[in-house]
Amino acid sequence: MKEQRSKWNFSEYEHRVEMFKSTEGNEIRVDHLQKGNSNMGYIKFVNDSRGLTVFGDFGRWSFCRPFHPDADTFVSDGYWAEKLKIGSCQESSIYDGDRTYNELQELIDTGLEDYGYEGLELENHKEFLKSLQQYTDDEIEYTYEAYRNNSDFDLEMIPFCKTRIHQLEIVFDAFDEICKRLK
């Protein structure tokens, strides 16, 4: 059993499905997750052939692909975050300067040695990472400083931490809940 992301409790929620046809003849599936008659914590999934829109207490999220609930699967966060982002200005996560700073510190403390760096190369890379730590409070400055570097440091190793928006975590858990209830 896959562990929930948000720890939101859906045990008292009812899952209801409505099916419609659009004026063009396309099928529209509407999944509701609702606790009794309350609108508190309510989530509504509207699927048609063009995509999925999720409405309710956790925001409005538009995905460029329809959601097909399946009893044998769970939601891939990365995949759905990608489908959220395409053609949209919605953000699925926010930059986390504290986590970025801490990951830089881990690399400085011992991480670079784990990748085989040693001697002068190790010291130069540590100095570069230490210099980046002063910019982690500002995503734009950090990005500029980190990726304009002229050293031979592997850019893929530069930490850039993001934290998924909690409301989206709950929506992803609701996706999983719908799939689980199909079993």
N, C-alpha and C positions, 0 to 999 in steps of 0.2 A: 504494500500500500504506500503510495506516494505521500510524503508529509506535506501538510498545508503550509503555504507561504505566510499567510496573515494571521492564522489561528482564529479566524472569524468562525463563529459557531452557526452552522446551517441546520442543526438537528431539528429545530422547530419550524423550519421553513417548508412550505409546500411548493412543489414544482408543477406548474401547469403549462400546457402547450396549446397554442391556437394555430390553425393553418388557414391561410387565405390565398386567394388568387388576385394578382394585380390586374389592372385594366388591360395590360399587355398579355395576360395569361401566365405570368411567372408565379411560381409558388413562393409564398412568404410564410416563414415560420417564426412565431413569437413565443419565446420561453420566458416564463415568469418565475422568479424565486421570491416568495413573499411569506412573511410570518403572520398567519391569520389574515385579518382585514387591514392590518396596519401598513402604512406606507414607510415606516421606519426601517431602514436597511433594505428596502425594496430594490430589486434588480430586474430589468427587462432587457432581453436580447431580441433584436429584430433582425432576422436574416432574410435576405433575398438574393437573387442571382448576382447582384453587384457587390455585396459585402455584408458586413455586420455592424450594427450600431447598438451599443449598450447604453441604457439610460438608467437613472435612479440616483440613490443617495450617495453613490461613489463616483459621480461625475458622468459625463457623456463621452464615450470613446467610440471613434469610428475606425473600422478596420477595412482594408481594401480587399477582403476575401470573406466569403460566407463561412460560418462556423457549422460544421457537421458533427453534432454530438455522437460519440461512439462509446459503447459500454466497455470496450477493450483498450481505450487509450486515455491519456491525460494530456493536458495542454503543455506545449513547449513554450516557455516564457520568451525565449529569444526569438523564435519564429513569429509569435504573435506581436511582440514589441516591434519587430521589423515591419509587419503588416500594418501596424498602427502608424508608423512613421512615414511610409511611402505616400507621397503626394499630400502631406499634411504638416502642419506646424505643431502638432501635439508632441509633447515630450513624455517618454515613458520613464525617465529617470532624471535625477539632478546630480550635478557635480558635487563630489564630497571631498573638500579640501583637507579635512582632518585625516580621512582614510588614505588619501594620496600622500600626505606628509608622512604618515606612519609606514606606508609601504616603501617610500623612499628611504626612511630610516632603517628598515629591515635590510634593504639592499646594501646600504652603507655599512651596517654592522657585520653582516655575514653573507648576505645573498650573492654578492659579486664573486666571492671565492667559490661558491657552489657552482658557478658557471665557468670556472677555470681561469679567471683573471688573476694575475699576480704581478708583483714588482711595480714598475713605473706605470704600466697600463692600469693596474688596479688602483693606484693612488690617484691618477688623473681622472678616472671614472668616478671615484668616491668624491673628489672635489667638485666635479660637475654635478653630481646628485645633491651634494650639500648646497651648492649654489641655487638649485631649483627649489629647495625647501622654503626659501624666502618668498616665493611667488605662489605657494599653494592656496593662499587665501582668496585669490582671484583667478577664476577659470581662464579668462582671456589672456592675462599676463602669463600664467603658468603655461598655457598652450604655446604662446609665442616663444617663451624662453626655452621650453623643452624641445620644440621641434625645429627651431632655427639653428640648433647646435651644429657646429662645424667639426666636431670631433668624430672619431670612428666608433662612438658608442652606438650600440644597436637600438634604434628608435623603438622597436617592438618591446623592449624591456622597460621603457619609461612608464611608470605607473600613472594611470589616469582613471581614478575611481569614480564610479557613479553609484547612486543608490536608487533603486526602483521606487517609484511613487507608491505609497501604501495603498491608496484607493485602487490602483491598478492591480496590486497583489490580491486584493479582495475579489476583484472582477475575475482574475485568473483562477482563484479558488472556486468561484461560482461556476466557471466553465467546467472545472473538474467535478464539482458537485452534480451538475447536470449529467455528465458522462457516467458518474458512479450510480446515479439513480436509474439509468437505463438497464442496469444489470438485473 
